[in-house]
Amino acid sequence: MNSQEYLGDLRGTLAALRVELRQLDHDLRGARAELAKLAAQARLDRTAVTAPLRYEVYRLRLGRQQLLARISESANKIDTNLKFRIDALSSPTKTNDPQSREIKLGLYAQLRDLRAAARLDTIAR
């Protein structure tokens, strides 16, 4: 075999390898496109599967916020009521009454406990 024949064989081999490379590139592009399509479908499926759970979490968070608002409102009403009762027991006619003092001290303790619980609720939020 002379060098011309050898060079021709190498060119033929190179051409065959280029054709094979183009085919592999084509197959690779197809595989990548299919993979991208499957990944997009998986994202859609995952979104569809998790949507009810996300809505449930949203509903629970909203319910929690509403409950915290109602708790705060109730605590404020109780606080106002206790202060009103303490003020009523602090009137000049009730000042010297020992029973009024005991009731007043009990109301102060309730008010203190209520405010401490409100602070803990605020910290917990």
C-alpha positions, 0 to 999 in steps of 0.5 A: 500500500502506498501513501496515497492509498493509505491517505485515502483510507484515512479520509474514508475512515474520517468521513465515516466517523464524521457521519457517525458523529453527526448521527450521535449529535442528532440522537443526543439533541433528541434525547436532550429535548425529550429529557427537557420535556420530561422534566417540564412534565415532572414539574407540572405533575409535581405542581399539580400534586402539591397544589392542594397541600400548598392551599391547605398550608395557606388556609391554615396560616390564614386561620392561625392569623385570624385566631391570633387576632381573636385571642388578642381581641379577647385578651384586650376585652378581659384586660379592660374589664379587669381594669374597670373592676379594679377602678370600681373597687378603688372608689372612696367608698370601697377603699377601707373595706377589707373584702374589697382589698382582697378582691382587688388584689385578686384582680391585680393578680389576674391582670398580671397573669393575663398580661404575662400570657399576652407577652408570651403570645407575642413572643411565640408569634 
